[in-house]
Amino acid sequence: MNTVFYIAKRYAFSKSKTKAINIITRISAIGIIVSSMALFVVLSVFSGLENSLVSFTNVIDPDLVVLPSKGKSITVTANQQEKLKSLGKITNHSNIIEDRVIFTYGDKQIVAILKAVDSNYPKTVAITENILHGKWIQPNTNDAVMGSVLANELSAGMYSNDKLLEVLAMKPGKGMITMPEDAYIKLPLYPSGIYSLNNIETDNKYIYTDINVGKDLLGFKANEFSKIEFKLINGTSERELTSLLKDIFPNEIIKNRSQLNEGLYKMLKTESLAIYLIFTLIIIVTLFCLTGALIMIILEKKAHIKTLYDIGFSQKKLKRIFLYQGLILSIGGVVIGLILGITITLLQQHFGFVKIADDFPYPIVFSWKNGAVVAITILILSIIASYIAASRIKILMSE
């Protein structure tokens, strides 16, 4: 066994003659254990929150979407339609027309997004699996499917005879408007279903109709659409299909799921980074105890150190003794802390002891990546803390 490491191990596991040094060493070891456990659990919680929040949006998010680079519409030529049909990498694609419009129901009025879709839409995203009441829209009708939050705001039921759901959009064109009613195109809608994704923002965002309603209301031509959504065949390379779509639509924008929810991803990553930095600061403060304990041990072992120096140990080797001692204490603390953190994470993940609501456990996800982040962070900081303490050897030898 390496002599330097052997001496470091003896110093790490043997009790000091000074009681204060033993107390400070224990405090630093406990601090490393608690810090590594807490950091791992917090990172696991943020992983769970990210999975939970993104899963709600991903229900109605396509694998890929083609969006206009300019204006509000894409013009799809007959040649492009043929190329889309010949693509072997997709299960389905759906043409979409959408815009923010006004909906009225009785004396109530709201602004929401009309999403007019073709018959392929339920095959492209899993919207029909989230219909709470009623049924999905029938082709070539004025049926409408609205989110549960929108339905509550409008107090709208399905196939109501006493009130009429109407949608209004500004007429395109120029010139003076003499009568207010001439400024709008108004169409009746008949609520046929209510969907819920357990996401307040999404359930308060869309009202679905047949694509012909969107064309009539917003003045789109037969080959004009707001966007085209795609569902990939399992195992298909997203990058490869993006490249193929770029060849078909060279002037348009192509986005995947994460890019569609870029704001949400950025928010989660920013919050996760902020918490990580806060806990890293706590770990740094904790490691001051380790530095202090090592310096006190160096002062206590002054006679031993001079003896080792006299028998041929260089200052470099003497520094490594206390550097290794700090790493031994840190690695032990990280291992125990991670074991405790992993245990807490797996128990919460499988049994859900801590709950947000009665039937909704706090989301948490076990990930080896989080464990690696914790271990690397604490070990790097421990090396710095131990090196600062070990540098005292040079001062000691000069005295």
ZALUM-80110 format. One record per residue (C-alpha): residue in one letter; x, y, z. Coordinates in Angstrom, 3 decimals, m for minus. Layout:
residu, c1, c2, c3
A, X, Y, Z
...
//
This chain:
residu, c1, c2, c3
M, 0.000, 0.000, 0.000
N, 1.180, 3.516, m0.800
T, 2.828, 4.938, 2.349
V, 1.282, 8.402, 1.897
F, m2.226, 6.952, 1.541
Y, m1.678, 4.594, 4.496
I, m0.701, 7.477, 6.796
A, m3.642, 9.562, 5.529
K, m6.025, 6.680, 6.285
R, m4.611, 6.293, 9.793
Y, m5.049, 10.010, 10.458
A, m8.615, 9.948, 9.049
F, m9.879, 7.050, 11.182
S, m7.907, 7.512, 14.393
K, m9.159, 9.720, 17.200
S, m7.309, 12.901, 17.984
K, m6.039, 13.645, 21.456
T, m7.781, 17.004, 21.278
K, m11.534, 16.678, 21.811
A, m12.324, 19.839, 19.818
I, m10.671, 18.375, 16.701
N, m12.807, 15.212, 16.968
I, m15.976, 17.312, 17.282
I, m15.107, 19.548, 14.304
T, m14.197, 16.487, 12.176
R, m17.530, 14.831, 12.998
I, m19.432, 18.031, 12.226
S, m17.701, 18.333, 8.839
A, m18.413, 14.650, 8.027
I, m22.089, 14.990, 9.028
G, m22.289, 18.226, 7.035
I, m21.002, 16.482, 3.891
I, m23.462, 13.599, 4.386
V, m26.471, 15.894, 4.869
S, m25.420, 18.246, 2.048
S, m24.952, 15.475, m0.511
M, m28.236, 13.816, 0.529
A, m30.179, 17.101, 0.358
L, m28.678, 18.138, m2.994
F, m29.490, 14.748, m4.544
V, m33.083, 14.805, m3.260
V, m33.660, 18.380, m4.471
L, m32.266, 17.614, m7.936
S, m34.477, 14.499, m8.065
V, m37.505, 16.612, m7.149
F, m36.761, 19.023, m9.994
S, m36.373, 16.075, m12.378
G, m39.791, 14.872, m11.227
L, m41.346, 18.320, m11.656
E, m39.860, 18.588, m15.155
N, m41.242, 15.180, m16.160
S, m44.617, 15.972, m14.617
L, m45.048, 19.406, m16.209
V, m43.738, 18.383, m19.614
S, m45.914, 15.250, m19.675
F, m49.035, 17.421, m19.445
T, m48.020, 19.498, m22.466
N, m46.657, 16.548, m24.430
V, m50.111, 14.957, m24.646
I, m51.149, 17.379, m27.383
D, m47.689, 18.293, m28.641
P, m46.678, 16.672, m31.947
D, m43.294, 15.045, m32.475
L, m42.471, 17.668, m35.101
V, m44.266, 20.724, m36.464
V, m43.738, 22.919, m39.530
L, m44.446, 26.610, m38.841
P, m44.443, 29.645, m41.158
S, m41.268, 31.725, m41.079
K, m43.247, 34.821, m42.087
G, m46.863, 35.757, m41.603
K, m49.531, 33.418, m40.241
S, m49.820, 30.777, m42.960
I, m47.970, 28.151, m44.984
T, m48.913, 27.600, m48.605
V, m48.538, 23.903, m49.435
T, m48.181, 23.092, m53.113
A, m49.423, 19.892, m54.770
N, m45.798, 18.752, m55.155
Q, m45.171, 19.240, m51.434
Q, m48.334, 17.308, m50.578
E, m47.117, 14.380, m52.705
K, m43.700, 14.440, m51.011
L, m45.367, 14.393, m47.587
K, m47.456, 11.369, m48.546
S, m44.340, 9.537, m49.749
L, m42.425, 10.108, m46.480
G, m41.926, 6.721, m44.855
K, m40.777, 8.107, m41.502
I, m44.149, 9.355, m40.201
T, m47.285, 7.654, m38.953
N, m49.571, 10.609, m39.640
H, m49.562, 14.320, m40.272
S, m52.321, 16.857, m39.708
N, m52.991, 20.241, m41.296
I, m53.927, 22.892, m38.731
I, m55.504, 26.342, m38.910
E, m55.422, 28.323, m35.685
D, m55.702, 31.876, m34.431
R, m56.788, 33.821, m31.379
V, m60.475, 34.744, m31.726
I, m63.501, 35.713, m29.617
F, m66.037, 33.188, m28.347
T, m69.440, 34.168, m26.949
Y, m71.976, 32.045, m25.107
G, m75.058, 33.842, m23.909
D, m73.856, 36.983, m22.146
K, m70.347, 35.616, m21.543
Q, m67.365, 36.331, m23.765
I, m63.766, 35.042, m23.798
V, m60.706, 35.224, m26.026
A, m59.139, 31.833, m26.830
I, m57.403, 29.990, m29.659
L, m59.548, 28.360, m32.320
K, m57.699, 25.238, m33.449
A, m59.319, 23.940, m36.643
V, m58.015, 20.447, m37.448
D, m58.490, 17.815, m40.133
S, m59.590, 14.202, m39.647
N, m55.965, 13.022, m39.156
Y, m55.481, 15.084, m36.007
P, m56.667, 12.409, m33.491
K, m54.186, 10.003, m35.126
T, m51.350, 12.527, m34.751
V, m51.783, 13.397, m31.040
A, m53.646, 11.620, m28.223
I, m56.382, 14.229, m27.818
T, m59.363, 11.828, m27.950
E, m58.001, 9.873, m24.975
N, m58.525, 12.985, m22.852
I, m62.186, 13.681, m23.711
L, m64.007, 13.900, m20.368
H, m67.547, 14.276, m21.706
G, m69.130, 13.898, m25.112
K, m67.209, 12.987, m28.245
W, m64.671, 14.310, m30.726
I, m65.747, 16.612, m33.579
Q, m67.297, 15.079, m36.692
P, m65.775, 16.061, m40.091
N, m67.541, 18.787, m42.092
T, m69.625, 19.962, m39.128
N, m69.613, 22.955, m36.773
D, m68.902, 20.744, m33.755
A, m66.583, 22.175, m31.121
V, m64.543, 20.504, m28.365
M, m63.392, 22.846, m25.603
G, m61.120, 22.602, m22.583
S, m62.698, 22.028, m19.188
V, m61.482, 25.423, m17.889
L, m62.978, 27.245, m20.898
A, m66.243, 25.323, m20.512
N, m66.442, 26.393, m16.861
E, m65.705, 30.031, m17.718
L, m68.439, 30.086, m20.355
S, m70.787, 27.834, m18.345
A, m71.204, 25.955, m21.616
G, m72.756, 22.509, m21.860
M, m72.979, 20.107, m24.777
Y, m75.715, 20.537, m27.391
S, m77.489, 23.213, m25.368
N, m80.716, 24.534, m26.920
D, m81.160, 27.697, m24.877
K, m77.808, 29.345, m25.734
L, m75.590, 29.414, m28.800
L, m71.801, 29.246, m28.828
E, m70.515, 31.680, m31.428
V, m67.034, 32.454, m32.710
L, m66.044, 35.868, m34.071
A, m62.977, 36.906, m36.068
M, m61.978, 40.164, m37.708
K, m62.668, 40.349, m41.435
P, m59.526, 40.702, m43.544
G, m59.279, 43.705, m45.852
K, m58.952, 47.465, m45.921
G, m61.239, 50.496, m45.838
M, m63.635, 52.186, m43.456
I, m66.106, 50.219, m41.346
T, m69.519, 51.826, m41.078
M, m71.239, 49.226, m38.894
P, m69.501, 47.316, m36.032
E, m71.104, 44.033, m37.068
D, m69.509, 44.389, m40.531
A, m66.045, 44.158, m38.961
Y, m66.492, 40.515, m37.882
I, m67.197, 37.133, m39.391
K, m69.491, 35.235, m37.053
L, m70.127, 31.491, m37.091
P, m72.207, 29.241, m34.794
L, m70.548, 26.320, m33.010
Y, m72.126, 23.294, m31.317
P, m70.176, 21.950, m28.303
S, m69.863, 18.182, m28.738
G, m67.213, 17.385, m26.123
I, m65.030, 18.637, m23.281
Y, m61.377, 17.640, m22.888
S, m59.065, 17.910, m19.881
L, m55.291, 17.498, m19.743
N, m55.076, 18.399, m16.024
N, m53.195, 21.498, m17.136
I, m54.937, 24.812, m16.432
E, m53.009, 26.713, m19.091
T, m53.753, 24.183, m21.862
D, m57.373, 23.577, m20.814
N, m57.870, 27.353, m20.943
K, m56.245, 27.759, m24.342
Y, m57.865, 25.801, m27.200
I, m61.295, 25.199, m28.679
Y, m61.167, 22.570, m31.435
T, m63.288, 22.648, m34.592
D, m63.267, 21.121, m38.055
I, m60.691, 22.621, m40.427
N, m63.422, 23.975, m42.724
V, m64.659, 26.210, m39.897
G, m61.169, 27.703, m39.674
K, m61.045, 28.309, m43.426
D, m64.457, 30.004, m43.479
L, m63.773, 32.080, m40.376
L, m60.187, 33.172, m41.064
G, m60.310, 33.315, m44.855
F, m57.677, 30.630, m45.521
K, m57.434, 29.122, m49.001
A, m57.660, 25.365, m49.635
N, m53.861, 24.940, m49.612
E, m53.112, 27.389, m46.766
F, m52.527, 26.283, m43.174
S, m51.195, 27.760, m39.933
K, m48.950, 24.743, m39.384
I, m48.524, 21.031, m40.077
E, m48.063, 18.595, m37.203
F, m46.338, 15.197, m37.482
K, m46.259, 11.936, m35.560
L, m43.111, 9.869, m36.076
I, m42.887, 6.109, m36.421
N, m41.302, 4.631, m33.279
G, m37.543, 4.459, m33.657
T, m37.380, 7.124, m36.348
S, m34.531, 9.596, m36.047
E, m35.931, 13.037, m35.289
R, m32.882, 14.686, m36.811
E, m33.217, 12.664, m40.035
L, m36.896, 13.528, m40.479
T, m36.210, 17.187, m39.695
S, m33.675, 17.176, m42.521
L, m36.202, 15.593, m44.928
L, m38.882, 18.126, m43.973
K, m36.381, 20.943, m44.427
D, m35.904, 19.767, m48.021
I, m39.688, 19.894, m48.578
F, m40.204, 23.204, m46.736
P, m36.867, 25.034, m47.115
N, m38.301, 28.429, m46.130
E, m40.292, 27.347, m43.067
I, m39.461, 26.689, m39.398
I, m39.359, 23.117, m38.043
K, m39.579, 22.505, m34.290
N, m39.622, 19.442, m32.031
R, m41.441, 18.997, m28.702
S, m38.780, 20.583, m26.509
Q, m38.547, 23.604, m28.819
L, m42.333, 24.041, m28.702
N, m42.101, 24.272, m24.902
E, m38.867, 26.248, m24.869
G, m40.099, 28.718, m22.243
L, m41.143, 25.939, m19.865
Y, m37.844, 24.080, m20.300
K, m35.835, 27.267, m19.731
M, m37.831, 28.082, m16.591
L, m37.275, 24.597, m15.130
K, m33.565, 24.603, m16.012
T, m33.097, 28.090, m14.533
E, m34.837, 27.157, m11.281
S, m32.878, 23.913, m11.067
L, m29.595, 25.792, m11.629
A, m30.515, 28.391, m8.986
I, m31.251, 25.690, m6.387
Y, m28.048, 23.862, m7.332
L, m25.977, 27.023, m6.810
I, m27.667, 27.738, m3.458
F, m26.907, 24.214, m2.211
T, m23.369, 24.448, m3.573
L, m22.893, 27.580, m1.464
I, m24.141, 25.652, 1.588
I, m21.675, 22.859, 0.781
I, m18.826, 25.390, 0.530
V, m19.701, 26.735, 3.995
T, m19.837, 23.150, 5.305
L, m16.400, 22.401, 3.872
F, m14.924, 25.286, 5.860
C, m15.314, 22.920, 8.835
L, m13.293, 20.292, 6.959
T, m10.565, 22.829, 6.193
G, m10.502, 23.933, 9.837
A, m10.355, 20.335, 11.092
L, m7.457, 19.477, 8.772
I, m5.499, 22.587, 9.794
M, m5.975, 21.718, 13.477
I, m4.839, 18.133, 12.796
I, m1.739, 19.471, 10.997
L, m0.909, 21.657, 14.004
E, m1.486, 18.749, 16.378
K, 0.713, 16.412, 14.274
K, 3.488, 18.995, 13.969
A, 6.034, 16.737, 15.664
H, 5.049, 13.741, 13.499
I, 5.281, 15.845, 10.345
K, 8.801, 17.038, 11.208
T, 9.842, 13.452, 11.912
L, 8.486, 12.321, 8.533
Y, 10.324, 15.220, 6.890
D, 13.584, 14.245, 8.613
I, 13.354, 10.629, 7.377
G, 12.968, 11.750, 3.768
F, 9.338, 12.760, 3.129
S, 9.190, 15.777, 0.817
Q, 6.812, 18.708, 1.370
K, 4.851, 17.481, m1.652
K, 4.292, 14.066, m0.033
L, 3.376, 15.634, 3.298
K, 0.780, 17.814, 1.574
R, m0.640, 14.748, m0.170
I, m1.144, 13.026, 3.231
F, m3.645, 15.672, 4.331
L, m5.101, 16.071, 0.858
Y, m5.865, 12.327, 0.879
Q, m7.242, 12.570, 4.415
G, m9.708, 15.265, 3.334
L, m10.726, 13.193, 0.301
I, m11.246, 10.070, 2.429
L, m13.609, 11.974, 4.723
S, m15.382, 13.589, 1.750
I, m15.803, 10.383, m0.266
G, m17.154, 8.596, 2.781
G, m19.627, 11.422, 3.389
V, m20.719, 11.514, m0.272
V, m21.257, 7.741, m0.406
I, m23.364, 7.687, 2.772
G, m25.253, 10.831, 1.714
L, m26.043, 9.403, m1.722
I, m27.219, 6.114, m0.220
L, m29.617, 8.036, 2.039
G, m30.696, 10.330, m0.820
I, m31.315, 7.421, m3.201
T, m33.308, 5.604, m0.507
I, m35.527, 8.665, 0.126
T, m35.988, 9.237, m3.619
L, m36.948, 5.643, m4.407
L, m39.346, 5.448, m1.446
Q, m41.101, 8.650, m2.543
Q, m41.110, 7.576, m6.194
H, m42.730, 4.204, m5.478
F, m44.874, 4.901, m2.416
G, m45.509, 8.665, m2.571
F, m45.392, 9.391, 1.162
V, m45.209, 13.177, 0.656
K, m48.264, 14.456, m1.222
I, m49.188, 17.765, m2.865
A, m52.863, 16.815, m2.675
D, m54.714, 13.825, m1.241
D, m54.265, 11.699, m4.371
F, m51.261, 13.427, m5.950
P, m47.808, 12.515, m4.552
Y, m44.967, 14.995, m4.894
P, m43.223, 14.141, m8.188
I, m39.678, 12.839, m7.904
V, m37.488, 10.866, m10.319
F, m34.358, 8.830, m9.563
S, m31.509, 9.579, m11.985
W, m27.873, 8.475, m11.951
K, m27.047, 11.779, m13.629
N, m28.095, 13.642, m10.463
G, m25.903, 11.336, m8.395
A, m22.928, 12.065, m10.646
V, m23.549, 15.827, m10.359
V, m23.611, 15.615, m6.550
A, m20.482, 13.443, m6.337
I, m18.453, 15.561, m8.773
T, m19.515, 18.843, m7.129
I, m18.613, 17.779, m3.588
L, m15.393, 16.040, m4.582
I, m14.109, 19.077, m6.516
L, m14.941, 21.389, m3.619
S, m13.393, 18.903, m1.162
I, m10.138, 18.822, m3.140
I, m9.990, 22.632, m3.020
A, m10.787, 22.695, 0.731
S, m8.224, 19.952, 1.483
Y, m5.568, 21.639, m0.663
I, m6.041, 24.915, 1.215
A, m5.529, 23.067, 4.501
A, m2.580, 21.022, 3.177
S, m0.842, 24.230, 2.070
R, m0.316, 24.919, 5.787
I, 2.506, 22.343, 5.638
K, 4.735, 24.797, 3.760
I, 4.207, 27.462, 6.435
L, 4.790, 24.913, 9.185
M, 8.073, 23.718, 7.688
S, 9.333, 27.286, 7.378
E, 8.795, 28.012, 11.070
//
